[in-house]
Amino acid sequence: MDLYPLKEKHPNIIKSKSGKGLNEITLEAIVSGEVTAEDIKISKEVLVLQAEVARQEGKIQLAQNFIRSAELIEIPDDRILEMYNMLRPYRSTEDELKELSAQLRNEYDAQVCADFIEETLYVYKKRDLLKQ
């Protein structure tokens, strides 16, 4: 399926996280209050479509980034900020990163992100960047 550009070729399949279609998100709808901040957040499905577009163009790393982003959609923003801080050098112990990986895998079904945390843990152990 030729997807690019999504907005021109398949506008009907582009939906926000709340389910609003592109045609429903207008300046008038925003001004009137019919469209809120929640209505303009990207959906997991659109990120997966963007990953497929990137894959079709041979941009594998970009596709993987979109997949990781899609996995993070259902995680609350405050938890994402906590995770970001946990991934800074010397901020987390080995056990804390293992727990984070397990949470991503089991609670959020974020397999790619969990793999990323495990890879980070491996590197942090090797370079002595874990909290003591």
RAWORA-V717385 format. One record per residue. N is the residue number from 0. PHI is phi in degrees with one decimal (999 if undefined). PSI is psi in degrees with one decimal (* if undefined). Layout:
n=(N,N)
phi=(PHI,PHI)
psi=(PSI,PSI)
This chain:
n=(0,1,2,3,4,5,6,7,8,9,10,11,12,13,14,15,16,17,18,19,20,21,22,23,24,25,26,27,28,29,30,31,32,33,34,35,36,37,38,39,40,41,42,43,44,45,46,47,48,49,50,51,52,53,54,55,56,57,58,59,60,61,62,63,64,65,66,67,68,69,70,71,72,73,74,75,76,77,78,79,80,81,82,83,84,85,86,87,88,89,90,91,92,93,94,95,96,97,98,99,100,101,102,103,104,105,106,107,108,109,110,111,112,113,114,115,116,117,118,119,120,121,122,123,124,125,126,127,128,129,130,131)
phi=(999,-78.2,-98.5,-89.3,-80.7,-54.4,-61.0,-84.1,-87.7,-141.9,-61.3,-70.4,-96.2,-87.7,-129.7,-76.2,-58.5,-83.5,100.8,-73.7,-85.1,-55.7,-67.9,-88.7,-99.5,-125.3,-60.1,-61.7,-66.5,-68.3,-61.0,-77.9,90.6,-70.2,-116.0,-110.9,-58.3,-63.4,-76.1,-108.6,-76.7,-70.2,-94.0,-58.7,-63.5,-69.6,-63.6,-65.4,-62.4,-61.8,-61.8,-65.7,-59.9,-61.4,-61.8,-61.7,-88.7,80.5,-97.6,-65.3,-62.7,-62.5,-59.8,-64.4,-63.1,-63.7,-64.4,-60.3,-61.9,-61.4,-66.9,-82.7,-53.9,-85.7,-87.4,-57.6,-55.8,-65.7,-70.2,-61.7,-64.1,-61.5,-63.0,-56.7,-65.4,-63.7,-86.4,-75.0,-54.0,67.3,-97.4,-134.8,-85.2,-58.5,-62.8,-63.8,-71.1,-64.0,-64.1,-62.9,-59.8,-64.1,-62.8,-60.1,-68.5,-92.4,-87.9,-111.5,52.0,-106.9,-65.7,-66.0,-65.2,-62.2,-60.2,-61.8,-64.8,-65.8,-65.6,-61.0,-59.0,-57.9,-66.8,-64.2,-64.8,-62.5,-99.5,57.1,-110.3,-86.5,-68.4,-92.2)
psi=(122.0,111.3,-26.8,136.9,134.0,-46.3,-36.6,-41.0,-29.7,53.1,-25.3,-20.2,-3.8,115.1,147.7,174.2,-33.4,-5.9,-0.2,139.9,164.6,-39.5,-17.2,-14.9,94.9,163.3,-41.0,-42.1,-34.5,-48.0,-39.3,-10.4,2.1,-26.0,126.4,178.3,-36.4,-30.2,-12.6,7.8,141.1,149.6,158.9,-40.8,-39.0,-37.5,-38.8,-40.0,-42.5,-37.4,-41.4,-39.5,-47.7,-42.1,-43.5,-29.6,2.7,13.5,75.5,-44.0,-41.8,-41.5,-42.9,-37.3,-41.5,-39.3,-44.6,-42.3,-41.2,-37.8,-29.0,-11.2,-41.0,-2.6,130.2,145.3,-41.1,-33.0,-37.7,-41.7,-39.3,-43.8,-42.4,-47.5,-34.7,-28.3,-2.6,146.2,140.5,13.4,-20.4,149.6,169.7,-44.7,-39.5,-40.9,-34.4,-41.6,-40.1,-45.0,-44.1,-41.0,-45.2,-43.0,-46.5,-39.6,-36.1,-2.1,42.7,75.2,-43.2,-42.3,-39.7,-41.7,-39.7,-42.4,-41.4,-37.0,-41.3,-44.1,-44.8,-47.4,-42.5,-37.9,-45.4,-37.8,7.5,51.3,11.7,152.2,137.6,*)
